């Protein structure tokens, strides 16, 4: 196993009551890059449920170490972090998982230093004597309910540690940082093309497009278009006009979206004679 800060960390589960929780905790560990699991007097272990709930983390289950007491499990550690959700007025440093993640690189700055994350049994958590042996207490913020299962607690703490060590893999991306983002000039040409098409199809009246174009520009700027996407939109706009021209060629003399501009009717000779008759009465 290649030595990394994550390999300096072990997870200690005190007297876990259910094998499924052990497996789920192992799964949480593997997702966050942790691999060393220590079990203190587990009630059900080894057990098929542990492997079943571990899913792809069976290697962690198979290599898990068992100990009779927390003292034995933590004997070779340099730093022990105990998780607890009960205020006891302890004198130790109390941190949230996020604060622990911010400090973890410093805590593991010496490559030979080993750190343990201690989690209590499902029903009652850690006993006071076990909390007192810890160097740091970690409290997971919750609402008034404040009841996490074992694997959830392991996942939250391990996640913040992984982030603190900057070793996680993510698909997070910001399109504004893309190398192929459209230039200002390319966007201006797209806006001009869009405005002309909206006028050509009578979607807006001449002189009334300013506010609409402002809104459309804001939408397209938020999209952070790349050059390929701008080209696609140009193609769509071009086809809109071509489709309109085909419609006109088929006899649809309007071909727009809004009703035609109202025009004053040209009076016919008969209408003129009728008007004269009415006015003479």
The 8 nearest C-alpha neighbors of each residue, nearest first, counted from 0:
[[1, 2, 6, 3, 34, 5, 35, 7],
 [2, 0, 3, 6, 4, 5, 7, 34],
 [1, 3, 6, 0, 4, 7, 5, 110],
 [4, 2, 5, 6, 1, 7, 110, 0],
 [5, 3, 7, 6, 107, 2, 8, 110],
 [4, 6, 3, 7, 8, 33, 32, 161],
 [7, 5, 3, 8, 4, 2, 33, 34],
 [6, 8, 113, 4, 5, 114, 112, 9],
 [9, 7, 114, 6, 5, 115, 113, 10],
 [8, 10, 35, 115, 36, 116, 114, 11],
 [9, 11, 116, 36, 115, 37, 117, 35],
 [12, 10, 37, 117, 38, 116, 36, 118],
 [13, 11, 38, 118, 39, 117, 15, 119],
 [12, 14, 39, 119, 120, 15, 118, 38],
 [13, 15, 41, 40, 39, 120, 16, 12],
 [16, 14, 41, 120, 13, 17, 12, 42],
 [15, 17, 42, 14, 41, 43, 18, 121],
 [18, 16, 19, 20, 15, 43, 21, 42],
 [17, 19, 49, 21, 43, 20, 48, 46],
 [20, 18, 49, 48, 22, 21, 17, 52],
 [21, 19, 23, 22, 18, 17, 24, 150],
 [20, 22, 18, 24, 19, 23, 49, 25],
 [21, 23, 53, 49, 52, 25, 19, 20],
 [22, 24, 20, 26, 52, 53, 25, 150],
 [23, 25, 150, 27, 21, 26, 22, 20],
 [26, 24, 28, 22, 23, 27, 53, 56],
 [25, 27, 53, 23, 29, 56, 24, 28],
 [28, 26, 154, 24, 30, 25, 29, 23],
 [29, 27, 33, 25, 31, 26, 30, 24],
 [28, 30, 32, 26, 31, 33, 27, 34],
 [29, 31, 27, 28, 32, 26, 33, 154],
 [32, 30, 28, 29, 158, 33, 157, 161],
 [31, 33, 29, 30, 28, 34, 5, 161],
 [34, 32, 28, 29, 31, 5, 35, 6],
 [33, 35, 59, 29, 36, 28, 32, 6],
 [36, 34, 9, 33, 10, 59, 37, 63],
 [35, 37, 63, 10, 9, 11, 34, 64],
 [36, 38, 11, 64, 63, 65, 10, 12],
 [37, 39, 65, 12, 11, 64, 41, 66],
 [38, 40, 13, 66, 14, 67, 41, 68],
 [39, 41, 14, 67, 66, 38, 42, 65],
 [42, 40, 14, 15, 43, 39, 44, 38],
 [41, 43, 16, 15, 44, 40, 14, 17],
 [44, 42, 18, 41, 46, 17, 45, 16],
 [45, 43, 46, 41, 18, 42, 49, 47],
 [44, 46, 43, 47, 49, 18, 60, 48],
 [45, 47, 44, 48, 49, 43, 18, 50],
 [48, 46, 49, 50, 51, 45, 18, 44],
 [49, 47, 51, 19, 50, 46, 18, 52],
 [48, 50, 22, 18, 19, 47, 51, 52],
 [51, 49, 53, 48, 47, 52, 57, 22],
 [50, 52, 48, 49, 53, 54, 47, 22],
 [53, 51, 22, 23, 54, 19, 49, 50],
 [52, 54, 22, 26, 56, 50, 23, 51],
 [55, 53, 52, 56, 51, 50, 57, 26],
 [56, 54, 57, 53, 26, 58, 29, 50],
 [57, 55, 53, 26, 58, 59, 54, 25],
 [56, 58, 60, 59, 50, 55, 53, 61],
 [59, 57, 61, 56, 60, 62, 55, 34],
 [60, 58, 62, 57, 61, 56, 34, 63],
 [61, 59, 57, 63, 58, 62, 25, 50],
 [60, 62, 58, 59, 63, 57, 50, 45],
 [61, 63, 59, 60, 58, 64, 36, 35],
 [64, 62, 36, 60, 37, 61, 59, 65],
 [63, 65, 37, 38, 62, 36, 66, 35],
 [64, 66, 38, 39, 37, 63, 40, 67],
 [67, 65, 39, 68, 72, 38, 40, 71],
 [66, 68, 40, 39, 71, 65, 69, 72],
 [69, 67, 71, 70, 66, 39, 72, 40],
 [68, 70, 72, 71, 73, 39, 13, 67],
 [71, 69, 68, 73, 72, 74, 67, 129],
 [70, 72, 74, 68, 69, 73, 66, 67],
 [71, 73, 69, 70, 66, 74, 68, 37],
 [72, 74, 70, 76, 71, 75, 69, 115],
 [73, 75, 71, 76, 70, 72, 69, 77],
 [76, 74, 73, 77, 113, 72, 71, 114],
 [77, 75, 113, 73, 114, 78, 74, 115],
 [76, 78, 113, 112, 114, 75, 79, 115],
 [79, 77, 114, 76, 134, 115, 113, 80],
 [78, 80, 115, 133, 134, 114, 116, 81],
 [79, 81, 135, 116, 133, 136, 117, 115],
 [82, 80, 117, 136, 133, 137, 116, 130],
 [83, 81, 137, 118, 136, 138, 117, 80],
 [82, 84, 138, 85, 137, 81, 136, 125],
 [83, 85, 138, 86, 139, 82, 145, 137],
 [84, 86, 83, 87, 138, 124, 88, 82],
 [87, 85, 88, 84, 89, 83, 138, 93],
 [86, 88, 89, 85, 127, 90, 84, 130],
 [89, 87, 86, 90, 91, 85, 93, 92],
 [90, 88, 87, 91, 131, 86, 92, 93],
 [89, 91, 88, 92, 93, 131, 87, 135],
 [92, 90, 89, 135, 93, 134, 136, 133],
 [91, 93, 135, 136, 94, 90, 134, 89],
 [94, 92, 136, 137, 135, 91, 138, 95],
 [95, 93, 137, 98, 99, 138, 136, 92],
 [94, 96, 138, 98, 97, 137, 139, 99],
 [95, 97, 99, 156, 98, 159, 100, 139],
 [98, 96, 100, 99, 95, 159, 101, 160],
 [97, 99, 101, 95, 100, 96, 94, 102],
 [98, 100, 96, 102, 97, 101, 103, 94],
 [99, 101, 160, 163, 159, 97, 103, 98],
 [100, 102, 98, 163, 99, 103, 97, 104],
 [103, 101, 99, 100, 105, 104, 106, 98],
 [102, 104, 106, 100, 105, 101, 99, 107],
 [103, 105, 107, 106, 102, 108, 164, 163],
 [106, 104, 108, 107, 103, 102, 109, 101],
 [105, 107, 103, 104, 108, 102, 109, 78],
 [108, 106, 104, 105, 109, 112, 103, 4],
 [107, 109, 105, 106, 104, 110, 112, 4],
 [108, 110, 107, 112, 111, 106, 105, 113],
 [111, 109, 112, 108, 107, 4, 7, 3],
 [110, 112, 109, 113, 7, 107, 108, 77],
 [113, 111, 109, 110, 77, 107, 7, 114],
 [114, 112, 7, 76, 77, 8, 111, 78],
 [113, 115, 78, 8, 76, 79, 77, 7],
 [116, 114, 79, 9, 8, 10, 80, 117],
 [115, 117, 10, 80, 11, 81, 9, 79],
 [116, 118, 81, 11, 80, 82, 115, 12],
 [119, 117, 12, 82, 13, 11, 81, 116],
 [120, 118, 124, 125, 13, 12, 121, 117],
 [119, 121, 124, 15, 14, 13, 122, 123],
 [122, 120, 124, 123, 149, 119, 15, 148],
 [123, 121, 120, 124, 119, 16, 148, 15],
 [124, 122, 120, 121, 125, 119, 126, 83],
 [123, 125, 119, 120, 121, 122, 126, 83],
 [126, 124, 119, 129, 130, 127, 120, 123],
 [125, 127, 129, 128, 130, 124, 119, 123],
 [128, 126, 130, 129, 131, 125, 87, 132],
 [127, 129, 131, 130, 126, 132, 125, 133],
 [130, 128, 131, 132, 126, 127, 125, 133],
 [129, 131, 127, 132, 128, 133, 81, 126],
 [132, 130, 128, 129, 133, 127, 89, 134],
 [131, 133, 129, 130, 128, 134, 79, 81],
 [134, 132, 79, 131, 135, 130, 80, 81],
 [133, 135, 79, 80, 78, 91, 132, 136],
 [136, 134, 80, 92, 133, 91, 93, 81],
 [137, 135, 93, 81, 80, 82, 92, 94],
 [138, 136, 82, 94, 95, 93, 81, 96],
 [137, 139, 95, 83, 84, 82, 94, 140],
 [138, 140, 95, 96, 141, 137, 84, 152],
 [141, 139, 138, 95, 142, 145, 84, 96],
 [142, 140, 145, 139, 143, 144, 146, 147],
 [141, 143, 144, 145, 140, 146, 139, 147],
 [142, 144, 145, 141, 146, 140, 84, 147],
 [143, 145, 142, 146, 141, 147, 140, 84],
 [146, 144, 141, 143, 142, 147, 84, 140],
 [147, 145, 144, 148, 141, 84, 143, 142],
 [148, 146, 151, 152, 145, 149, 150, 141],
 [147, 149, 151, 150, 152, 146, 121, 20],
 [148, 150, 152, 151, 121, 153, 20, 147],
 [149, 151, 24, 153, 152, 23, 148, 154],
 [152, 150, 154, 148, 153, 149, 147, 155],
 [151, 153, 155, 149, 154, 150, 147, 156],
 [152, 154, 150, 151, 156, 155, 157, 24],
 [153, 155, 27, 151, 157, 152, 156, 158],
 [156, 154, 158, 152, 157, 153, 151, 159],
 [155, 157, 96, 159, 158, 153, 154, 152],
 [158, 156, 160, 154, 159, 155, 31, 153],
 [159, 157, 161, 155, 160, 156, 31, 154],
 [158, 160, 100, 162, 97, 156, 161, 157],
 [161, 159, 100, 163, 157, 162, 158, 164],
 [162, 160, 158, 164, 163, 159, 166, 167],
 [163, 161, 165, 159, 164, 160, 167, 158],
 [162, 164, 100, 160, 101, 161, 165, 159],
 [163, 165, 161, 162, 166, 104, 160, 103],
 [166, 164, 162, 163, 167, 161, 160, 168],
 [165, 167, 164, 161, 162, 168, 163, 32],
 [168, 166, 165, 161, 162, 169, 31, 164],
 [169, 167, 166, 170, 165, 171, 162, 31],
 [170, 168, 171, 167, 172, 166, 162, 165],
 [169, 171, 172, 168, 173, 167, 174, 166],
 [172, 170, 169, 173, 168, 174, 167, 176],
 [173, 171, 170, 174, 176, 169, 177, 175],
 [172, 174, 175, 176, 171, 177, 223, 170],
 [175, 173, 177, 176, 223, 172, 180, 224],
 [174, 176, 173, 177, 223, 180, 224, 178],
 [175, 177, 174, 173, 178, 180, 172, 179],
 [178, 176, 174, 179, 175, 180, 173, 225],
 [177, 179, 180, 176, 225, 175, 174, 181],
 [180, 178, 225, 177, 226, 181, 227, 224],
 [181, 179, 225, 177, 178, 224, 226, 182],
 [182, 180, 225, 226, 224, 185, 179, 186],
 [183, 181, 185, 184, 186, 180, 226, 225],
 [182, 184, 186, 185, 187, 181, 188, 180],
 [185, 183, 187, 182, 186, 188, 181, 189],
 [186, 184, 182, 188, 187, 183, 181, 189],
 [185, 187, 189, 183, 184, 188, 190, 182],
 [188, 186, 184, 190, 189, 185, 183, 191],
 [187, 189, 191, 185, 186, 190, 192, 184],
 [188, 190, 186, 192, 187, 191, 193, 185],
 [191, 189, 193, 187, 192, 188, 194, 186],
 [190, 192, 188, 194, 189, 193, 195, 187],
 [193, 191, 189, 195, 190, 194, 188, 196],
 [192, 194, 190, 196, 191, 195, 189, 197],
 [193, 195, 191, 197, 196, 192, 190, 198],
 [196, 194, 198, 192, 197, 193, 199, 191],
 [195, 197, 199, 193, 198, 194, 200, 192],
 [198, 196, 202, 194, 200, 195, 199, 203],
 [197, 199, 201, 195, 196, 200, 203, 202],
 [200, 198, 196, 201, 197, 195, 240, 202],
 [199, 201, 255, 197, 202, 198, 256, 196],
 [202, 200, 198, 203, 255, 199, 257, 256],
 [201, 203, 197, 200, 257, 256, 198, 204],
 [204, 202, 201, 198, 208, 197, 207, 205],
 [203, 205, 207, 206, 201, 198, 208, 202],
 [206, 204, 207, 203, 198, 208, 201, 209],
 [205, 207, 208, 204, 209, 203, 198, 210],
 [208, 206, 204, 205, 209, 203, 210, 211],
 [207, 209, 211, 210, 206, 212, 203, 205],
 [208, 210, 212, 211, 207, 213, 206, 214],
 [211, 209, 213, 212, 208, 214, 207, 215],
 [210, 212, 214, 208, 213, 209, 215, 207],
 [213, 211, 215, 209, 214, 210, 216, 208],
 [212, 214, 210, 216, 211, 215, 209, 217],
 [213, 215, 217, 211, 212, 216, 218, 210],
 [216, 214, 212, 218, 217, 213, 219, 211],
 [215, 217, 219, 213, 218, 214, 212, 220],
 [216, 218, 220, 214, 215, 219, 221, 213],
 [219, 217, 215, 221, 216, 220, 214, 222],
 [220, 218, 222, 216, 221, 217, 215, 223],
 [219, 221, 217, 222, 223, 218, 216, 224],
 [222, 220, 218, 223, 219, 217, 224, 216],
 [221, 223, 219, 220, 224, 218, 174, 217],
 [224, 222, 221, 220, 175, 174, 225, 219],
 [225, 223, 222, 228, 181, 180, 229, 226],
 [224, 226, 180, 181, 228, 179, 227, 229],
 [225, 227, 181, 229, 228, 180, 179, 230],
 [228, 226, 230, 229, 225, 231, 224, 181],
 [227, 229, 231, 230, 225, 226, 224, 232],
 [230, 228, 226, 232, 231, 227, 233, 225],
 [229, 231, 233, 227, 228, 232, 234, 226],
 [232, 230, 228, 234, 229, 233, 235, 227],
 [231, 233, 235, 229, 234, 230, 236, 228],
 [234, 232, 230, 236, 231, 235, 237, 229],
 [233, 235, 231, 237, 232, 236, 238, 230],
 [236, 234, 232, 238, 237, 233, 239, 231],
 [235, 237, 239, 233, 238, 234, 232, 196],
 [236, 238, 234, 239, 235, 240, 233, 241],
 [237, 239, 241, 235, 240, 236, 242, 234],
 [240, 238, 236, 242, 237, 241, 243, 235],
 [239, 241, 243, 238, 242, 237, 244, 236],
 [242, 240, 238, 244, 243, 239, 245, 237],
 [243, 241, 245, 239, 240, 244, 238, 246],
 [242, 244, 240, 246, 241, 245, 254, 239],
 [245, 243, 241, 247, 246, 242, 248, 240],
 [246, 244, 248, 242, 243, 247, 241, 249],
 [247, 245, 243, 249, 244, 248, 251, 254],
 [246, 248, 251, 252, 244, 250, 249, 245],
 [247, 249, 245, 250, 246, 244, 251, 252],
 [250, 248, 246, 247, 251, 245, 252, 244],
 [251, 249, 247, 248, 252, 246, 253, 245],
 [250, 252, 247, 246, 253, 254, 249, 248],
 [253, 251, 247, 250, 254, 246, 248, 249],
 [252, 254, 255, 251, 259, 247, 258, 246],
 [253, 255, 243, 251, 247, 252, 246, 256],
 [256, 254, 200, 201, 253, 257, 202, 258],
 [257, 255, 202, 201, 200, 258, 254, 253],
 [256, 258, 201, 202, 255, 259, 203, 200],
 [259, 257, 260, 256, 255, 201, 253, 261],
 [260, 258, 261, 257, 253, 255, 201, 262],
 [259, 261, 262, 258, 257, 201, 204, 253],
 [260, 262, 259, 263, 258, 264, 257, 204],
 [261, 263, 264, 260, 259, 265, 258, 266],
 [264, 262, 265, 261, 266, 260, 259, 267],
 [265, 263, 266, 262, 267, 261, 270, 271],
 [264, 266, 263, 267, 262, 270, 268, 271],
 [267, 265, 270, 264, 271, 268, 269, 263],
 [268, 266, 270, 269, 271, 265, 272, 264],
 [267, 269, 271, 270, 272, 266, 273, 265],
 [268, 270, 272, 271, 267, 273, 266, 274],
 [271, 269, 273, 267, 268, 272, 266, 274],
 [270, 272, 268, 274, 269, 273, 267, 275],
 [271, 273, 275, 269, 274, 270, 276, 268],
 [272, 274, 276, 270, 271, 275, 277, 269],
 [275, 273, 271, 277, 276, 272, 278, 270],
 [276, 274, 272, 278, 273, 277, 279, 271],
 [275, 277, 273, 279, 274, 278, 272, 280],
 [276, 278, 274, 275, 279, 280, 273, 272],
 [279, 277, 275, 276, 280, 274, 273, 272],
 [278, 280, 276, 277, 275, 274, 273, 272],
 [279, 277, 278, 276, 275, 274, 273, 272]]
